[in-house]
């Protein structure tokens, strides 16, 4: 990675976002793998407490496939607006920088060449990331919070409508070089309300998402479904009471090395117009194989 990566990235974001954050606060330097954090076991714990996960708003932490960059969204100084933060690893040390105001919910493609931001995206260049671009048809009129992609390019994404809480999770494959009209997944996935934040395994062997269901623990819970031999999706399996609580547990993501599962949890609601206290949690990802139905 070139030394001028952060400078060029900041410049690009400043040019493309009119309300770019002017925050120049220095973030702590962290040392070691996973931002110097001791990995969790089977009980989730806050990620980098006091640095990444604080008493403010932190959301949607993702690594690039080479595990050398970590992106997340956090509340700004007054915790009323949101900003986009990068931690970049150099010589085993992680350096943090506020890049811009929030651009969308980040998800990195398996090849590391694209940062999805809902229906917008950035492309990796020799100097960092491109300007923000919009997806073409058939996605231009769909409100997407989070879009993740499989290794073959298939998109899985949520859809949002303020008047409809059960808008479905959809997918779109590449057919003859173009993305097909998005199709909703089956009722195995699309049951309940607040059907959000799908994460597709790179090989499409499983899907993780969150929803409010009658059998859940309270607010949104995280679920997993496994691809069957016939290509259909198996039953939705709740990730259990170690990961899901009575709070909002959502926006799950598996690290590119397959070892850990990151998700978000609401700790307390915001006061007035302040953002809620939301933390980034992580846990050992071995539950993925433990929950897989035995055939």
PyMOL commands that set and color helices and strands:
alter all, ss='L'
color gray80, all
select helices_A, chain A and resi 5-16+33-36+287-290
alter helices_A, ss='H'
color red, helices_A
select strands_A, chain A and resi 30-31+45-46+58-63+69-75+82-90+93-101+106-108+114-117+120-125+128-129+133-134+147-149+155-157+170-172+174-175+178-179+183-184+193-200+206-212+221-226+237-238+249-254+260-268+277-284
alter strands_A, ss='S'
color yellow, strands_A
deselect
rebuild
show_as cartoon
